[in-house]
Amino acid sequence: MSRNTVRSWFWISPDERDRPVPWQIQCLNWALAFFLLALLCFFSFSRLRYNWNWDTVGGYSSFFWRGWLNTLKISSLALVLSTLIGLVAALARKSGILALRALSRLYVELVRGTPLLVQISFAFYVIADAFRFQDRFTVGLFTLSLFSGAFISEIIRGGIESVGASQLESARAIGLTRFQTYQYVIFPQAIRMILPALAGMFANLIKDSSLLSVISIEEFTWSAQQVSALTYSNFECYIPLAIGYLILTLPITLWTQWLEKRTRYET
Amino acid sequence: MRLRATNLCKSFGQQIVLNNVNLDLDNFHTLALIGPSGGGKSTLLRIIAGLEKPDSGTLSLNDHEIIYREKELMAHRRTIGTVFQAFNLFPHMTALQNITLPLEKVHRYKPSDARQIAEVILERFGLSEHGQKPPAQLSGGQRQRVAIARAISIKPKLLLFDEPTSALDPEMTAEVLEVIEELREEGRDLVLVTHQMGFAHRVADQIALLSGGKIIECGPPEQLLDNPQSEITRQFLAKILKY
């Protein structure tokens, strides 16, 4: 085996970089990356003086499971709700009613500029309390959706604005109504622009749901914290926690990558 | 077609684009608008298309005054076919879908009927094999012909062209101009903004030269191009015919 052959397994020269890489070489390099990561973990944990206590924590697995399902439930609901809120806020920003524009802007800036932790506490202990509303789950769901919705509205607005003026002119010239223009011209083109950012936002939303533990919603992070307190163990709770979130966020990323490919067209 | 513009004015901010434009043309089929850039010809075309509202003045087509209110304009635009310089087509749709969209969604044809109309027109323009392609896979000339197909598919009472060949190579310019000439021979009514003087001479029965927001001269091509009366027209023609 020549040196060049071996090198071609690990290295692509600049003039060949837009060519597809054979799957065998892909696998090899993925394995290498995993190996390096594993090495770092192994080294770090081997230096750790820590009494692993998996058995005790393992006894609480149903507890984790319930929390994970709750996180799944609240995240998927918030995902739909925040997209709707984001869409409405983005359209309000383009509305002819100026007060609506101002309201949308105010909402986005306030929500984006303040920590979610503060918003959750404020929504539950001040606003919900004032209305004698006790349902933690609903308050949490809406706060989380409003938080993500603000970011999503900006993503959607960017997508809408990326559609060229000539496209809007064409739509007007052929006599489409405003609504039809959004339906047939703007959204189909904007969706391609916003998908990557949206995927990132959805993954964030799932992780941000962990903050709902501060108002004692029994979601995944709350469960892990409870088990951790009961069993005096940290890493045995946090490692499953990390893996549990990864199981939720990875499919989102892969799904949007697939969608991105499907909605692709040449320009 | 009868077109009458009375005291049309239009400014964008400080810039006066149309300054009291008056035009009264009886019984023409093809009107070509020519003149230097920024002279106001595109704006006049866009006002005729119902895409721009004049600040003051009136415009009537076949003795129907165009009412510049959004609702009436929408109805007006639906009876007019407009072809722009470039980037007319929707990039996320195939050529065929680009034509069927207004037929189905604006003019309420059944999808099967819309498709049939589109296929007949594509066939006529020699674009049958390209119906399923998105605009990005078509040449500039083909794209412009699809745009023209879209514009005529709705049976417009007037076709407007805003510099339809300015973004094209000479070879593709020819194929687009041929299509426009064909439409002219069919007896359709056209208004076009163009820099192609030879073409204007061939197809137009009236030519209007706009400069500085005013109509400098208007008349049949033999008069305006071959025997211009105004100094501005002579200068303009001398400049563009030089190269």
Interface residues (C-beta under 8 A of the other chain):
Chain A: G164 S166 Q167 E169 S170 R172 A173 I174 G175 L176 T177 Q180 Y184 V185 P188 Q189 R192 Y265 E266 T267
Chain B: A49 L51 M74 R77 R78 I80 T82 F84 A86 F87 N88 L89 F90 P91 H92 L101 P102 K105 V106 P134 A136 Q137 R150 I154
